[in-house]
Amino acid sequence: MLFNSLDFFIFLPVVFVLYWFIFYKKIQIQNLFILLASYIFYGLWDWRFLFLILASTLVDFFIGQTIYANDSTVKRKAWLWVSVIFNIGLLGFFKYYNFFIGSWVDFLSVFGYELKSTWTLQIILPVGISFYTFQTMSYSLDIYYKRLTPTKNFIAFATFVSFFPQLVAGPIERASNLLSQITTKRIFNYAQCTEGLRLILWGLFKKVVIADSIAPIVDDIFLNYSDYSASTLILGVSLFSFQVYGDFSGYSDIAIGTAKLFGIELMSNFKFPTFSRNVAEYWQRWHVSLSTWFRHYVYIPLGGSRVSKLKSVRNIIIIFLVSGFWHGANWTFIVWGAIHAALYIPVFLMGRNRIYMNTVVAENRWFPSLTEILQILLTFSLVTFSRVFFRSESITDAFGFLEQMYSNFSYETYQHPLGYRMIDYFILLGLFILYEFRIRRDERSPFKFKSRIVRFVAYTLVILGMLLFFDDNIDRSFIYFQF
Amino acid sequence: MKKLIIKSILYVFLILIVLEGLVRVFHLGKDTPTRFLDEHKVEKWKPNQNGFSVTGNRRQNFSEYHINTTGYNSYREFTPTKDKIEIALVGDSFIEGFHQNYYNSIGKKIENALPEIEVYEYGYAGYDFADQLHLVHSYASQFDLIDHIILGIKFSNDLTRAEYQVVNSRLALESPVNRMLKKSKLIVYCKSIGILDPPQELMYRLINTLKPKKKTVPKDDAEILKIKNENERKYLANFKSLVSKYGYDKKRFTLLLDSRITSPLFLSYLEENQYNYIDFSTSFEASDRSTTLIYDRHWNNHGRDVIAKNITQYLRDINFIKN
């Protein structure tokens, strides 16, 4: 069930009303109802894969208890490995199996061994598998590191794993944040609900207006890159930056907003990464829940930055390569991760990776300084360059795209594949950037205006924007569902 | 909770009102003229209506229409006499041309090329060959005064009926409920951009779940070909039936068609039986620019130019006009 589908717009109010009017009295009933709703939400896509979620839930629920009950470090570690192997095994089979087989066949062919890839299977990637396996793994890891006491309430734990607003594409929550809320009775909070509704509206705008309206242009340019000049290819990859941002941050806003309607606060996933002043700041603002996960469970256990510079650099390379690989079973994502590692390491070596941690651009000013503008433009350009690999179907396509950019370095006017006016999209993006800059201090309050009238005007304009850019002929699924 | 529900309803209501206003101010939604059934049971537009036809979310195509006293979209009134030279273009929405300014229609383009003639455009969305011949037959006294009649025909769509009958489904668009809904420009706009399709599809889905399911057996190529051939024979039979029922003056009537989408069976029948036709397929194929609009399959300004040139050339070729 997609957040931007009619099914969801029927599902959500029904679940909301039942939750607060009928199943609100006891926490156990609240959780059982949310669990059922989550399974229906997921099962409507493909009920068979509910068994995978259930298996992941059962394994980590019992492993968590076993790790906690054991004093022996060896046994604790052994059980942790069972959890990690099980979850990574699920991911490995459903997401990476064909990739490994294909890569092995390609590798052997380099040495003259031509094998027929008969071992590849027709595997459907279960939606959300990369997200919920990481969430359940974090539970066992936190218990192992003695940061968490396991819950004995299976329904609460199952709800934590499958909570429908964030089940299919995050934010990837840690048990310390989400499970603790699930084990506490939720009380209706008017302010929290209105904030949730506002976030849902803003998320829908980003998805329907920004991401979906740009998608046909990006698809056209990446599909036919060999026909276009550098200016068009730069336009295509720049628009893809906005598309993927609108798509994923829009999804996250809807997820966070929906959770708020049920009295749950999810972590922020996007903090206006477009206004990052260097690549390090970008990673503090882009897909925050994944970056945090990797920092806590990969980077820090490897020694993080508290080891020698050389080892720290190694850790950075590992974390970015793993992060790239997490996105998909394709060499393009690994190269994308490698590019980000290459961009991050100089910032790290210069000691500038934490300087923007607690500030936003133009902190106490209306406008950014010229230096900040240049920093933002440089960061955006570097990140956008890496997206050539993120978006291309294969490494060959990505290099073909770059080669075409180099060999046909000229300007041409781009015509929309469906004949629409391109100026509409430029105006739209210009206004969007200005608005995001206006609200850059608080990603959880996109309509923070004192005046009720201004707020009302903003709501109306956002809905009008959705009408003006709605396109019923395009694929409306979310990009990150494929991960 | 009560406060949330009341405020949400209030906000939704106010937003809808403001959106209705904005859609009206920026004229985002199309106007639709009123249709009716006249004394000859000919379906047409109520005379003397004006409005704007809009296509696309952001007014990508915006054009004015004017329904004349005869009930068709045209800049001129239809007053055929023996003294003047007139031709009639009879057809569906392609001839009706709501997607173009009424003063820049195919008829006007022909008149620009041949100033001595008047072109009467009897175009109406959904008219098939039965509608067209029934119209000409019903208003024989007027059409007899018109020197030449060109009938637009699309083989696969326009010959599904063997005789004329009132199309009630089209007239149902004038039901009180539909007329009321049409008063809201926001609803008209939302419907035109497809935002109301999902709720409609959901409704059909729910209705269909209640109905007993019919088993659909996939057809093989031979069966598909058989059905196609049967249809072609049926359409040809319908053509013959309509011609014999409502009359067809081969000297004065010409068909306007695209041979690329017309059955060879039908084309050879026309040739063998001396039915004249204008085939615009070659001109469309030779065109270096698109001949249709972005949003739908109707002819754009260039497409209409090509059609007008084809008709003008044809009229010259048959010595209808001596220059």
HADDOCK unambig.tbl for C-alpha pairs under 7 A between the chains (distance, minus, plus):
assign (segid A and resid 6 and name CA) (segid B and resid 198 and name CA) 6.54 0.50 0.50
assign (segid A and resid 190 and name CA) (segid B and resid 1 and name CA) 6.77 0.50 0.50
assign (segid A and resid 190 and name CA) (segid B and resid 4 and name CA) 6.63 0.50 0.50
assign (segid A and resid 418 and name CA) (segid B and resid 294 and name CA) 6.42 0.50 0.50
assign (segid A and resid 419 and name CA) (segid B and resid 294 and name CA) 6.02 0.50 0.50
assign (segid A and resid 460 and name CA) (segid B and resid 15 and name CA) 5.83 0.50 0.50
assign (segid A and resid 464 and name CA) (segid B and resid 19 and name CA) 6.98 0.50 0.50
assign (segid A and resid 468 and name CA) (segid B and resid 57 and name CA) 5.01 0.50 0.50
assign (segid A and resid 468 and name CA) (segid B and resid 58 and name CA) 5.82 0.50 0.50
assign (segid A and resid 469 and name CA) (segid B and resid 57 and name CA) 6.61 0.50 0.50
assign (segid A and resid 472 and name CA) (segid B and resid 194 and name CA) 5.88 0.50 0.50
assign (segid A and resid 472 and name CA) (segid B and resid 195 and name CA) 6.93 0.50 0.50
